[in-house]
């Protein structure tokens, strides 16, 4: 169980870093991000996460804001697992 949660934590952290990189490339490309190969690669790698978050978000949330929602959702997942995993390894709540 701990190994599975560790894998989930690692994948969530990796995807969160990819979303942060995608955001930075978008910011630094000054509106020409769709032409940038690095941005398109980040978008390709993040597409499963962004699609999953699109399914659980309301329709009122614009498509351009879904990656931001995904980033914050992954942040909270990572934070929860970073708090829970050491307690589970140590043998339970103290």
N, C-alpha and C positions, 0 to 999 in steps of 0.2 A: 504494500500500500504506500509506504514511504517512497519507494522508488518511482511509482507512478506519479505521485504528487511532485516529486523532484523533476520529472520529465515535463509535467505540465508547467511548473514554474519556469523551467529553462526555455520552453517554447514561447511562453507568454512574454518573458523578458526579451527574447530575441525579436519577436514580432513587434514589441513596443519600441525597441531600438530601430527597427526598420521603418516604422511609422515616423519616428522622430527624424530619421535621415531623409525620408521622403518629404517631410514638412520643410526641412532646411533647404533641400534642393529646390523645392517650389518657391521658397522665399528668395533664394539667391539667384534664381533664373529670371526674375522680373517679368513674369507673364508668359514666358516662352518655355514653360516646363513640359508641355506635351512633346516638344521637339527634342528634349533631353533624354538620351538613352539611359542614363542612370536613374532618372525619375521613373521612366517606363519600367525598368527592371524592379525598382522598389515597389511600384504599383502592382506588378505581376506577382511578386512574392507575398504582398499583403492582401491580394484579392480574396482569398478564402476567409480571412478574418473580417474584412470589410463587408463582404456579402453576408456573413453570419450576423454581424451587428446590424446590418440593414434590415434583416428579417425581424429582429427584436425591437427595433426603434419604431416610433410612430411615424406615420406618413408625413406629418408636419415638419419633421426634421429634413432639411435640404440635403441632397446627395453630397454636396461639397463639405458638409459638416460631419458626415458619418465617420471618416477616418479620425477626426478629433474625438468623437464619442468612443470609437474603438480604442484609441490611445488611453483615455481615462479609464475605460473598463478594464483594460489590461493592467493599468497601473494599480487599480484596487485589487485585482486578482493576485498580482505579484506581492503587494503589501500584505494581504491576508495570508498567503502561503509563506512569506518570509517570517511572519510572526508564528504561524502554526507549526511549521516543520521542525524548528529546534525543540519545541515542546514535545512533539511526537517522538523525536529521536531520544530525548532525555528520559522518556518513560511516562509521559503524561503531564497533566497540568500541575503546576507547583503553586 
